[in-house]
Every structure is written in C-alpha cells, then in structure tokens.
Amino acid sequence: MGIAESIVTIVKTIIEIAEEDQAAARSAGLPTRFSAQFNPTEYSLERGANFAEIAIPGLEEPILQFIHGNSQRLSLELLLDASKIDSAVDVAALANDLQRLARILPERHAPPRLKIIWGTHLALKAIAENVQCRFTLFSESGEPIRARVTLALRSYRTLGEQLRELNLQSPDHSKTHCVRSGDSLALIAYQAYGNHALWREIADANPEAIADPLRLVPGTMLKIRPLANPSRSRPS
C-alpha cells in the first residue's frame, strides 16, 4: 500500500447553530459553526421516561401509567490546545464562544438551537443546558493555552415533528390504558388518537369495562384499538 493510499480523512465533530437561529447569532457576534480541534474520546447518550403510579387496593404493586418521554441528553468533552508554538488557536476566546451557546440571544430571547454532527453515527438537534470550561495549562504571561470544555446538551423537537413521528405509531396497533382519577373518555381519546371526538371508539371496544361512559372507574384497563381509518386520528 502506497503512502497516498494509507491517508485517512479524519471527520471532525461539528457544532452548528440551527439555520433558523443563525441570523440572531450573527447579530450577537457569535460564530455559527464550531469544528472540534480534537474529536472527543467518548460521549454519552441518555434517555428516560416518566411514569405515574396508580395504587389499586389488593394488588402487590401499583399499576404504571406512561406519562411522557424525556429529552435525550448528550454529554461530551472537547479539548482546546494552543500549546504548540505555531498554534493559531485562541483558547480563551473559543472557550468563551462555546459558553455563549448556553446564553440568551437578544433577538431570540433564548439560547440558540444547535445541530451536533459527527460522521454518520451522531446527528442531534439540541440546546446547550450547561457548558463548563476547565483551563489546565497557561503561558508564561498567564494566558490559557489548554482547556477542556464539557457540554451537556439536550435534544429538542418541535411539536409538529413529534406529532408526525407519533402519528406513524399511535393509531396503528392495539394498546391498553389504565384509567386514572380524573380521566374521561374524551381525554383518553385525545391522548390515543389526537381527537377527543373519537371517544366512542374506546367505549365500543370496552362494553364490559365501561358501565357508564361518564363515570370511569380508576384502575379499569381499557383496550385502545387501532383506527380502521387512521386519517381520522387528527381533527379536520
């Protein structure tokens, strides 16, 4: 293998301000794209879900009712290094710009939305929850020439994006729902189908479990059937 054939192109980690916030970032003097000087040696992804406990007398364990999912969280650390004599990296300025990703843009009244990209395996739309800079090496004049920047990022998706994704799954397969205090058929229909007017679909699927559609009994397990016509899942 020749020298030219052995050259490997290193794909850098990119942090980019989302297109819709780039104008506000430029107005604030914030760069819209950061390319990692060195790729992180590792990163972590975390996702969870919230459940409510429904206590039913006589059972050993409470019934768990799904409430909502949590945003995915990404944590990674970037190394900034200007210790080489010919380095043009301004560690202090770059660290400051990265910290500004968690600060308010005046025109937007909120921190910028971001895109984190590394090759084909990591692509996340996120906001910066926390940016911590740790300076570890200094020049003789006291200027920082090495720093480690830890970013805690949280994914974001718009309401429309989430509804489109859920719409591919929600009405397409049977589920169950455990009635909680305060539930109504209209509310359950809205949660299941996105349309409160479809409450009769649930009532018809559970004739033995629902004696009175206006008075649901907490702890009752209801079948949520898929819609024969999924287009009805959103009100017109």
C-alpha positions as CSV (number, residue, x, y, z in Angstrom):
1,M,0.0,0.0,0.0
2,G,1.4,3.4,-1.0
3,I,1.6,6.5,1.2
4,A,-1.3,8.1,-0.6
5,E,-3.5,5.0,-0.2
6,S,-2.8,4.9,3.6
7,I,-4.0,8.5,4.3
8,V,-7.2,8.5,6.4
9,T,-9.5,11.5,6.4
10,I,-10.5,12.4,9.9
11,V,-14.1,13.6,10.2
12,K,-14.4,16.3,12.8
13,T,-17.2,16.8,15.3
14,I,-19.3,19.8,14.3
15,I,-21.4,22.0,16.5
16,E,-23.6,24.3,14.3
17,I,-26.2,26.8,15.2
18,A,-29.5,25.8,13.6
19,E,-30.3,27.7,10.4
20,E,-33.3,29.4,11.9
21,D,-31.2,31.0,14.6
22,Q,-28.1,31.9,12.6
23,A,-29.1,35.4,11.8
24,A,-29.7,36.1,15.5
25,A,-26.3,34.6,16.3
26,R,-24.5,36.7,13.8
27,S,-26.2,39.8,15.2
28,A,-24.8,38.9,18.6
29,G,-21.3,38.3,17.2
30,L,-21.5,34.5,17.8
31,P,-19.9,32.1,15.3
32,T,-22.5,29.8,13.7
33,R,-20.2,26.8,13.3
34,F,-17.6,25.2,15.6
35,S,-15.3,22.4,14.3
36,A,-13.6,20.4,17.0
37,Q,-9.9,20.9,17.2
38,F,-9.7,17.3,18.5
39,N,-12.6,14.8,18.4
40,P,-13.9,13.7,21.8
41,T,-12.5,10.4,23.1
42,E,-16.0,9.4,24.3
43,Y,-19.5,10.7,24.6
44,S,-22.6,9.6,26.5
45,L,-26.3,9.5,25.5
46,E,-29.1,9.2,28.0
47,R,-32.9,8.9,27.6
48,G,-35.7,8.2,30.1
49,A,-39.4,8.2,30.6
50,N,-41.9,9.3,33.3
51,F,-44.5,7.0,34.7
52,A,-47.2,7.6,37.3
53,E,-48.0,5.0,39.9
54,I,-51.7,4.1,40.3
55,A,-52.4,2.4,43.6
56,I,-55.2,-0.2,43.4
57,P,-56.3,-1.8,46.7
58,G,-55.4,-5.5,46.9
59,L,-52.5,-5.5,44.4
60,E,-48.9,-6.1,45.4
61,E,-47.6,-3.5,43.1
62,P,-49.0,-0.2,41.6
63,I,-50.0,0.0,38.0
64,L,-47.6,2.1,36.0
65,Q,-49.1,4.6,33.6
66,F,-46.8,6.2,31.0
67,I,-47.0,10.0,31.2
68,H,-44.4,11.3,28.8
69,G,-40.9,10.7,27.5
70,N,-37.9,12.8,28.4
71,S,-35.5,14.6,26.1
72,Q,-32.4,12.7,25.0
73,R,-29.2,14.1,26.7
74,L,-25.8,14.1,25.2
75,S,-22.6,14.8,27.1
76,L,-19.2,15.2,25.6
77,E,-15.9,16.9,26.2
78,L,-13.8,18.9,23.8
79,L,-10.1,19.6,24.1
80,L,-8.8,23.1,23.1
81,D,-5.0,23.3,22.8
82,A,-2.7,26.1,21.8
83,S,0.5,24.8,23.4
84,K,2.4,24.4,20.2
85,I,4.5,27.4,19.2
86,D,2.8,27.8,15.8
87,S,-0.8,27.3,17.0
88,A,-3.3,30.0,16.0
89,V,-6.0,28.8,18.4
90,D,-7.2,31.4,20.9
91,V,-8.2,29.1,23.7
92,A,-9.8,31.8,25.9
93,A,-11.9,33.2,23.0
94,L,-13.0,29.8,21.7
95,A,-14.0,28.7,25.2
96,N,-16.0,31.9,25.7
97,D,-17.8,31.4,22.4
98,L,-18.7,27.8,23.4
99,Q,-20.0,29.0,26.8
100,R,-22.2,31.5,24.9
101,L,-24.1,28.6,23.4
102,A,-26.0,28.4,26.7
103,R,-26.7,32.1,26.9
104,I,-29.6,34.1,25.6
105,L,-29.5,35.5,22.1
106,P,-31.0,39.0,22.4
107,E,-33.1,38.7,19.2
108,R,-34.4,35.3,20.1
109,H,-34.8,35.7,23.9
110,A,-33.5,32.2,24.4
111,P,-30.2,30.3,23.8
112,P,-29.6,29.1,20.2
113,R,-30.8,25.8,18.9
114,L,-28.0,23.6,17.7
115,K,-27.1,20.7,15.5
116,I,-24.3,18.3,16.7
117,I,-22.9,16.2,13.9
118,W,-20.1,13.6,13.9
119,G,-19.8,11.5,10.8
120,T,-22.9,9.3,10.1
121,H,-23.4,7.9,13.6
122,L,-24.2,11.1,15.6
123,A,-26.7,13.8,14.5
124,L,-28.7,15.5,17.1
125,K,-30.8,18.7,17.3
126,A,-30.2,20.1,20.7
127,I,-29.9,23.0,23.1
128,A,-27.0,23.6,25.5
129,E,-28.1,23.1,29.1
130,N,-24.6,23.6,30.5
131,V,-21.1,24.4,29.3
132,Q,-18.2,24.0,31.7
133,C,-14.7,25.2,30.9
134,R,-11.7,23.9,32.8
135,F,-8.4,25.6,32.0
136,T,-5.4,23.3,32.6
137,L,-2.3,25.0,31.0
138,F,-1.2,28.6,30.8
139,S,1.6,30.6,29.0
140,E,4.3,32.4,30.9
141,S,2.1,35.6,30.7
142,G,-0.9,33.8,32.2
143,E,-2.9,33.3,29.0
144,P,-4.8,30.0,28.9
145,I,-3.3,27.7,26.2
146,R,-5.2,24.5,27.0
147,A,-8.8,23.9,28.2
148,R,-11.3,21.1,28.4
149,V,-14.9,22.1,27.6
150,T,-17.7,19.8,28.8
151,L,-21.0,20.3,27.1
152,A,-24.3,19.0,28.4
153,L,-26.8,19.0,25.5
154,R,-30.5,18.2,25.5
155,S,-32.4,17.2,22.3
156,Y,-35.3,19.3,21.0
157,R,-38.0,18.6,18.5
158,T,-40.9,20.9,17.6
159,L,-44.5,19.9,18.4
160,G,-45.1,19.3,14.7
161,E,-42.1,17.0,14.4
162,Q,-43.1,15.0,17.4
163,L,-46.7,14.6,16.3
164,R,-45.6,13.5,12.8
165,E,-43.4,10.8,14.4
166,L,-46.1,9.7,16.9
167,N,-48.7,9.6,14.1
168,L,-46.8,6.7,12.5
169,Q,-47.3,4.6,15.6
170,S,-50.2,5.7,17.7
171,P,-53.3,4.6,15.8
172,D,-51.7,1.6,14.1
173,H,-51.7,-1.0,16.9
174,S,-53.7,-2.0,19.9
175,K,-52.7,-0.7,23.3
176,T,-54.2,-0.7,26.8
177,H,-54.9,2.2,29.1
178,C,-55.3,2.1,32.9
179,V,-57.9,4.6,34.0
180,R,-56.7,7.2,36.4
181,S,-58.7,9.5,38.7
182,G,-59.9,12.4,36.5
183,D,-59.8,10.5,33.3
184,S,-62.6,10.8,30.8
185,L,-63.2,9.0,27.5
186,A,-62.7,12.3,25.6
187,L,-59.3,12.8,27.3
188,I,-58.2,9.2,26.6
189,A,-59.3,9.5,23.0
190,Y,-57.3,12.7,22.6
191,Q,-54.2,11.0,24.1
192,A,-54.6,7.9,22.0
193,Y,-55.8,9.3,18.7
194,G,-55.2,13.0,18.9
195,N,-59.0,13.6,18.5
196,H,-61.3,13.8,21.6
197,A,-64.4,13.3,19.4
198,L,-63.4,9.6,18.9
199,W,-64.3,8.7,22.5
200,R,-67.0,6.3,21.2
201,E,-64.3,4.2,19.6
202,I,-63.0,3.4,23.1
203,A,-66.4,2.9,24.6
204,D,-67.4,0.5,21.8
205,A,-64.2,-1.5,22.3
206,N,-64.8,-1.9,26.1
207,P,-68.5,-2.7,26.6
208,E,-67.9,-4.9,29.7
209,A,-65.4,-2.5,31.3
210,I,-67.4,0.7,30.9
211,A,-70.8,0.6,32.6
212,D,-71.3,4.4,32.4
213,P,-69.2,6.4,29.8
214,L,-69.5,9.5,32.0
215,R,-68.1,7.7,35.1
216,L,-64.9,5.8,34.6
217,V,-63.6,3.7,37.5
218,P,-59.9,4.2,38.3
219,G,-57.9,1.1,37.8
220,T,-60.1,-0.1,34.9
221,M,-58.0,-1.5,32.0
222,L,-59.3,-0.3,28.6
223,K,-58.4,-1.6,25.2
224,I,-57.3,1.1,22.7
225,R,-57.9,-0.4,19.2
226,P,-56.3,0.9,16.0
227,L,-58.5,3.0,13.9
228,A,-59.8,1.5,10.7
229,N,-59.2,4.9,9.0
230,P,-56.0,6.4,10.6
231,S,-56.8,9.7,8.9
232,R,-59.5,10.3,11.5
233,S,-56.8,10.5,14.2
234,R,-56.5,14.3,13.8
235,P,-59.4,16.6,13.8
236,S,-60.0,18.4,10.5
